[in-house]
Amino acid sequence: MSQGSNFVDYVRICCRSGAGGAGSSHLHRDKKTAKGGPDGGDGGRGGHVIVRGNSQLWTLLHLKYRKHVIAENGEGGRAALQTGAQGNDEVLEVPLGTVVKDAETDEIIMEITQDGETKVITPGGRGGLGNWHFKSPTNQTPRFAQPGESGKEEWRVLELKLLADVGLVGFPNAGKSTLLSVVSAAKPEIADYPFTTMVPNLGVVAYRNNKSFVMADIPGIIEGAAEGRGLGLRFLRHIERNSVLLFMVPADSKDIKQEYEILLSEIRQFNPELLDKPRVLAITKSDMLDDELIAEMKKELPKGIPAQFISSVAQKGITELKDLLWKAINE
């Protein structure tokens, strides 16, 4: 199964929480008591709709076909001050890095970043109070109780931003998928034409002494992506979380420095804060270059960014690149 079919990073769901149960307006009666006081219990609260972080999940696929999530209503209160049962909550398990938004306003309501973290997205209605709450010196036997609060119905959008340590930034065909397939067990679709990668691919990269880090191949940024051209925006969103950006420019590019600047300006337009992240530059497809040419090209590279000439196919410079990335992640 290709990753394309099971990577879902956006779902829209209608969440309906349960209504609270009504309070009881019972008056106490038994063999000895013909006219007892009020003893109606409170209604139970309606079920919440809750999201819970789960580190074993990578996508929102399991929610893709759940258009409606409906929590149970609370039960009514009963005699002898018995509170009604609470309605069952509906819990949606989500991958870490999931953002919950209001579907109408697009406002971010919450973000789930930890395993087991639970947050209520649509609260259930409160149960009504039983009649014993309303007893007073002037009204010893109130014959009324509160109805339960109704539940809410709200549309929510769940969006996943990838949590990766390294995000690959480069034009289509810069060799990102090839690098990912060489350094990790990820098997992205690879071909010699632009836009092969239509979904982000995640790979775990093994490093020295059993350490590892996560690399995400974010589909190619094209000029104009920040204005939403192509698939740009959806994918630029994924870079927001990565702690290091690995810029990749092929060695046969007309002007490496210029291509790097274009990529940089795309990211600047999308979200200037991304420029605060550490950057590393990889010159890909450099198995054709001899040492003399590499020395010449080094003089032309952009200043102030650690760079490495690599060839994924010939496995050249890969270990040095991992060292640079590890250093950048852990600074």
C-alpha positions, 0 to 999 in steps of 0.5 A: 500500500503506498503511503499516498493512500493512507496518509490523511492530514485533514478531516472535517467532522461534525461533533455532537455532544450528549444532552444532560439528563433532567433532574427528578422532581420526586417527593419521598414516599414510603410506608411510614411517610405519606408526605416526605420532602423532595428527594429527586436526584440530579441528571447525569451530564451528557457525553463529551467529544474528546480527542486523545493523543496516541503516539502509535498513529501517523495519520488521521485515516481512521477518522476520514469516514467518520463524518458524525461523532455523537456522544451519549445523552446523560440519564435523568435523576431518580428518587432517593437522591440518585444522580443519573448516569453520565452519557458515554464520552466519544474519544477520538484517538489522534496522532501527535501534532494534530491541531483542532480548529473551528470549521466555521472560523478556522480558529485553532482551538487546541493542539495535541502534542503528547501521548495520552493527552486528552482534551474536550472538543465539544463538552456535553450538556450539564445534568439538571438539578433535582428538586431537593436543591430548591427546597427553602423555608418558604417552599418545603416541597418544590415540585419542579426540577431543572431540565438538562442542558442540551448537547452542542453540535459543532463542526471541527477540522482536525489537521495534522502537522508532521512532527519530524526532526528534519524537513527536506526542502527543495524543488521537485526532482532535487533528490529528496525521495531518493535520499530518504529511501537511502538513509531510512526504511521509507519507500517513497515512490521515486521517478525522474519527473517533478511532482512524484511525491504527492504526500509527505513521506516520513522516515526514521534515520538510524544514527551512530550508537543506536540514536535516530531522528525522523526525516520528512520529505515534504513534497516539492515546493514550487515557485509561488507555493506560498501563494497556494499554487500547486500543492504548496500550502498544504505541504509548507504547513508540514515544515512548521514543526520540523526543527531543522530544514535541509535544503537540497539543490542538485549539483547540475542546477544552473545556479546553486546559490540562486536556487537556494535563495528562491527556496528561502524566499518561498519559506519567508513568504509562507511563514518568516518564523521558519527562517529561525530554524537551523538550516543545512544545505545538501548539494545532491547528485554530485557523484559526477563531480571530481574533487577539483570541481567540488573545490571550485563550487564550494566558493560559490555556495551561500555563506553561513550555512553548513553544506555537504556534497552528497550522492544518494545513489553512490552513498557519497557524503551521506554519513557526513550529512547525518553528522551535520544534521545531528549537530543541528538538531541537538544544538 
